[in-house]
């Protein structure tokens, strides 16, 4: 729970910095645009991390290693770890904070068009 709050607080600070440095004024439209970029990026990074951690690319990586590597180095290739074994991070804080930011952006968008 604390990790989700920290991700959300850091993301909101990043949104504020983007608004101040890029748009030079704080408006509802600039908040909507900035929160879309930050929230979408968090969800996208979370999705990419989830795909790598599930082992979706393991067969592709192992087969490419076998294809490209010469026969004399095949034992080294077989002893290498798969990408899913290397990447074991918890991606739920990225999904949760990205979803919350995109939800807040949606609410702000409703207020903008009212």
Buried (B, 14 or more C-beta within 10 A) or exposed (E): EEEBEEBBEEBBEBBEEBBEEEBEEEEEEBBBBBBBBBBBBBBEBBBEBBBBBEBEBBEEBBEEBEEEBEEEEEEEBEEEEBBBEEBEEEBEBBBBBBBBBBEBBBEBBEEEEE
